[in-house]
Amino acid sequence: MFFCIVINLIGLGSYAAIAGVFNICAIALDWSYCIPIACKLLFGKFEPGPWNMGVFGKFVNAWACLWTLFVSIIFILPTVRPVTPQNVSPAFESSRNPADF
């Protein structure tokens, strides 16, 4: 609970900073769903259950991975124009060099 409060206090200081935190969290959540789908596509060790999509499953899974890649790029882009050092997204900055974040 304390950690959530501290993260949300960032929003009082800078909208760009809190937007960057939320964008990075959204990207991480999306990839946490995409990684098992990609492993299923790459390694094929999967036993379908009673509810499956049959032949369409591989197409839908590949589309889900491509969509996650696309949305991750969108979340990294700045949200306002013109981009200045004061309003650049931390998600964009961390994508250039994750060690700086």
N, C-alpha and C positions, 0 to 999 in steps of 0.2 A: 504494500500500500504506500509506504514512504517513497519508494522508487517511482511509482506512478505520479505522485504529487510533485516530486522534484522534476521529472520530465515535463510535466505540464506547466511548471513555473517558467520554463524556457519561453513559452508563448507570450508571457508578459514582457519579456525583453525584446524579442525579435520574431516577427511573423515568418521570415525566411528560415530562421533556425528551426522552428517547430515544424514548418512544412517539410524541411529536409529530413527531420527525424521521422515524421510520419511516412514520407516517401520511401525512406530506407526500410522501414518496418513493413510497408506494403510489398516492396520488392522481395524481402526475405520470406514473407508469408507465401507469396506466389510461388517462389522457387521451392519452398518446402513441399508444396503440392506437385510441382513439376518433376522433381528429382525421381520419385518412385515411378512416375509415368515414363520418363525417359529410360530408366533402368528396365522397365518392362519391355519397351520397344527394342532396346539394344541387346538385352540378354535373353529375352524370350522365355525365361523360367517363370511361367505364370499359369496357374490352373484356373480357368474361368468358372465362376459360380453359376447359380441358376439364372441370375440377372446379368446378361451380357449383351453386347451389341453385335455379336457375330462378326461378319466380314467388315462391317463399318467401324469396328473398335479401333483398328490400327490407324485409320484415317482420322478419327476423332481424337485419338491420343496424340498423333503427330500435330494436329491443328492446335491442341491445347498447349503443347510445348512451344510452337511458333508464336502463338498469341502471348504467352508468358514472356517470351523474348521481346516482342514488340512493346508490350505494356511496360516492361522494365526500362526500355529506352525512353518511353514517354515520361515515366516518373522521374527520370534523371534530368530531363530538360528543364530549363528555367521556366517559371510560371509568369513572369512579367517582362515587358520590354520597355525601354532598353535595359540591358543587363549591366548593372554596376557592381562594384565590390560590396556595396551595402545590401543588395537584394539578390545576389547570386545564391542558388540553392546549395546547401551543404551536400546534398545527394550528388550534385554535379561535381562538386569539388572532390568528394571522396571517390568518385568514379575515375578521376584522373590519377589519383594516388591514394589508395586506401590507407596507407600508413599515416597520412596526414590527418585523417579523421580521428 
